[in-house]
Amino acid sequence: MYLEFQTVKAMLTMYCHAHHNARGLCEECSEILDYARERTKNCPHFRSKIPCSKCKIHCYQEPFKSKIRKVMIYSGPKILFRHPILALRHLLCKLRKPSI
């Protein structure tokens, strides 16, 4: 859970800095991060952790689903250069086969 949360936090920080001119996280992005923390913490498939994109249960509800999608589209390509270890671990997780 910690790795997933750190990855989302890093992506949100990059997005917020670029789009909201904030040093840390603005109120809107903090709200998204809190929501992501709760969703990750309550994930029913945490033990067999697979990427959310491969999961049959989608925990994120609108409008958070569309907001986090925008963040990932913007930050995804950039995170490899800013946070290479997080990015590589996230990519390795995406290659893992679901064991649900």
Secondary structure, DSSP 8 states (H G I E B T S, - for coil): -HHHHHHHHHHHHHHHHHHH--SS--HHHHHHHHHHHHHHHT-TTSTT---GGG-SS----TTHHHHHHHHHHHHHHHHHHHSHHHHHHHHHHHHS----
